[in-house]
Amino acid sequence: MNKFFKGALAAGALALATPAFAQDIVVVSHGQANDAFWNVVKNGVEQAGTDMGVNVEYRAPETFDMVAMSQLIDAAVNQEPDGLIVSIPDADALGPSIERAVAAGIPVISMNSGSDVSKELGAALHVGQDEFDAGKAAGEKLAEMGGKNAICVNHEVGNVALDLRCAGFAEGFGGNVTVLPTSNDPSEIESKVSAALASDESVDTVMALGASSAGEPTVAAVKGSGRDVNVASFDLSANFLQSIVDGDAAFAVDQQQYLQGYLPVVFMALNAKYGLMPGGNVPSGPNLITADKAGQVVELSAQGIR
């Protein structure tokens, strides 16, 4: 074999061994395995990895556990990936781990939660919605519908993003708002909402903060009460969208979480190849899905895209 042919083979082997884009991107979210919302985020992550030809690992704690999540971020930093994508539901708990990634020279993008703290922690940008403003828009809409006395169902106490949703909702609603803390167990949520409605007949509005986890059992509780109560929820599920179509719910606040998983992976891949990165945050929502739009979105929600 001549030297030229050997050199050509070696060059070809090197080209095959070197990836065209980023080699490794790690996504660490606070999403729980039983939450359909986060399955859509994960679908977006995986599709972007396929489309961009990169290796992407999606990791999340089994429950809403900030200690476990910070440990997952630390483990990702030790892996020295080409990019790190994180949700930030609690900046105090996760901030040191995120700052450690930035100090190590790992590009960081935040998604879903953390728009208010992302920049100060060193992330390049945030993909998501402003939770307070989204809550405010939902509150204003429900007030326009005649609401005076509301419950805001918080199914993940300690998640700053959900606290902001309730706070924004209270400001936009303008009437009386009581926060009802629960777990993310649908049976518990239905029971607690039923009890709250039974104890106060003046409640005319219920705002849920997650469609599958809280919105669906809230609809069931309201139907069981036989009361005329407006129900709305953040995020989408096929069943909650059908409730909107059927007139059992008013609307859903869509933050397009598929984009929250998909876009950061695309940005990281382009950053690794070309040094390209958007110059600011990318808002994925909010969009209010009312009865005139819900029917169009049901099928996509069932497919894990909306």
N, C-alpha and C positions, 0 to 999 in steps of 0.2 A: 504494500500500500504506500503510495507516494505521500510526501509531506503535505502537498496541497490538499489531497483528499482527506488526510487525517485532520487537517485544520478545519476543513469544511464540516466534517462530522462533529468535531468539538464545538464549533460555533452553533451548529444546529441543536446539539444537546443543551447548550447553555440557553438558547432561545426558548426551548421547550420547558426548561426548569424554572425560568424567570416569569412570574405572572405578569400579565399586561396591566393589571390594576393593583390595588392594595391587596396584600396577602391576607391580612386578618383584620376584621372589624368586630368588636365586641359590643353587644347591646345589653345593658343591665336596667331592668325596669322593676317597679314595685308591684307589678301586676300579679294577682293571685291566679293559680291554675284553674279555679272554678269560675272565673269571671270571663264571660263571653266577650266583653269589651276588649280585653287584652289578647284574646285569640285573634282578633282582627288586626291589632297592632303587629302581632307576630307574623301574621300572613303577609303584611306589607313588608316587614323586614326580610322575610325569606324570598319574596318575589323580587325585591330590589337586588338581593344578593345574586339571584339567578340572572336577572337582566344585566347586571353590571359585571358579572363574572368574578365575584369576590367571595372569600370565605367569611361567613358571618355566623357568630355564635350568639344566641339569645339566652339570657339567664335571668332568673327571677327567684326570690325567696318563696317558700311554700305558703307563707302567710304574710300579712302586712307587718314586717319586722325590719326596722331600720338598722339594727345591729347586723342582722344577716345580710342585708343589702349592702351595707358599707364593706362587709367582708368580701362580697362578690366583686365590688368595685376594686378593692385592694388586690384581689387575685388577678383581675383583668390587667391592672397596672403592671404587676409582676410579669405578665405574659408579654408585655411590650408590643401591643397591637399597633396597627397603622392608624387606628381611630377608635374612640370610645364614645358611645352614645348612652346617655343616662336620663332617666326621669328623676326629678328632684322634689318629692313630696315633703321633705323635711330638710331644709338647708343646714340647720344646726347639726343634725346627725350625720349628714352625708357630705357636708362641705369639705372637711379635712381630707377625705378620700378623693374627692374630685380635684381639689387643689394639688394633691400629690401627683395625680395624673398629668395635670397641666405643667407642674414643675419638672416632670420627667420628659417633657417635650411631646406628649401624646395629644393630638388634637381631640377636643371634646365638643360634642354638640348635645344640648339638652332637648328633651322632647316631652310633650304632654304636661308635666308639672314642672314649675320652676321658672316661669317667664320673668318673675320679679327679681330673681336672685342669680339667674344664669350668668349674666355678664360679669357681675362682681366676683364670681367664683372662677372666672377665666374661660368659660365656654365661648366658642366662636359665635354661636347663635342658638336660638331656640325655635323649635318647630312645634306649634300648638296654638292654643287660644288664650287670651287674657281671661282668667276665670272670674275675676270680679266683674268685669264688663259684660261677660256672657250671662252671669247671674242677674245683673242689673237689667239687661235686655229682656230676660225671661220674666222678671218681676214686673216690669212695665207692661208687658203684654198681658199678664194675668190680671193686673190692676185694671187695664182697659176692658177686660172681660167681666169686671164687676167685683173682683175679689177684695175682701176687707180683712179677713182673718185666716192666716195661713200656717201650715206646718212645713218645715224644711227637714226632710229625712236624711240624716247624715249616717251613711252605712260604713264609714271608715274613719272613725274618730282619730284625730292625730295627723290626718293628711291635710296639710296646709291648703292644698288646692281646693279641697271640698269645703273647708272653712271659708275660703274666699268666695266660693259659689253661693253659700248661704248668706254671707255678708252682702254681696252684690245683689242677691235676690231681695233681701230685706230693704235695701236702699231703693231699688227700683219699684218694689211693690208698694211701699209707703204706708201700708196698714200694719196690723199686728202680725208678727212672725215669731213662731216658737220653733226652736231647733229640737228635733227628736232624734237622739243618738241611738243607734242600733249596731248590730254586727252586720255582716254581709250575708247572713242566712235568710233567704226569702221567707221562710216560715216565721221567723222571729219578726221580720219587718211587717208582714201581713198582720200578725197578732198585735204588734205595738201600734200600728196605724189604726187598726180597728178599735183598740182601746182608747186612743186619743180622740177619735171621732165620737165614740160613745160618751166620753167624759165632757165634751164641749160641742154642743149642737150648733154653735155659731161658726165653726170652722167651715169655710167654703172653698178652700184651695189647699192642695198638697203639691209641693215641689219635691220630686225625687232627684237624686244626684247620679243615678246610674240606671239605665233602662232595664236590663235583664235582672240585675241584682235587687233593685229597689222599685223601679217603675212598674214592673209587672205585678208584684205582690201588692203594691199600693192600689192599682186598678182593681185587683180582686177584693181588697178590703173595702174600697168605696162602693163597689157593686154589692157587696155583702151587707153594707149599711143601709142600702136603699135610699141614700141621700143624693142630692144634686150638688156634687162637689167637682170643681175643675181640677184635673190632674195633669201635670206636665212632668217631664223628666229630661235630664241631661242624657245625651248619648242615645244610641239606637239598638233595637233588637227587632227581629221579625214580628214577634208577638206584640210588642208595644206599638210598633207601627200599625199593626192590624187593629189595635185598640183605637188608634187615632182615626183610621178609616171607618171603624164601626161607631164612632162618636163617644167612646168610653174614655177618651183622653183628648186633651186639647192640642198639644204639640210636643215635639222633642227638640232638644238643642243638640245639633249635630256638629261635633268638632272634627269630623272626618279623620278618625284615628288611624285609618289605613295609611293616610299621608304621613302621619306622625312616625310610623314605622318605616315607610318607604323612602321618603325624601332624605332623611339624615344619612341613610346608607349610600344613596346616590351622591350626596354632597361629599361624603368621606372618600368614596372611590375616585371622584373627579379631583379632589384635593390631592390624593396620593399620586395620581397620574400627571395632572397638569398644574397643581397648585391653585386650583379654582375653588372659591368659597363665596357664597352670597355675602353681601355686605351688612346684613342685618337680619333680625328675626323674621320668620316666615309664618304668618297667621294661617292656621288651618280651619278656623271657625271664629265665631259661631254662625251657624245657619239654623233658622227655625223651620222645622219640618212640620207643616200643618196638614190638614186633611187633603188639600189639593195636591200635595207633593208625596204624601206617605205611600200611596199605592205604587208609585214608580220605584220606590226605594226598598220595598219589602223583599223582592227577589234578591237584590244585591246584598241585603242584610243576611238573608238566609245562606248566601254563598260565602259569608265572612269577609265582605269587602266594605260594606257600609254599616 
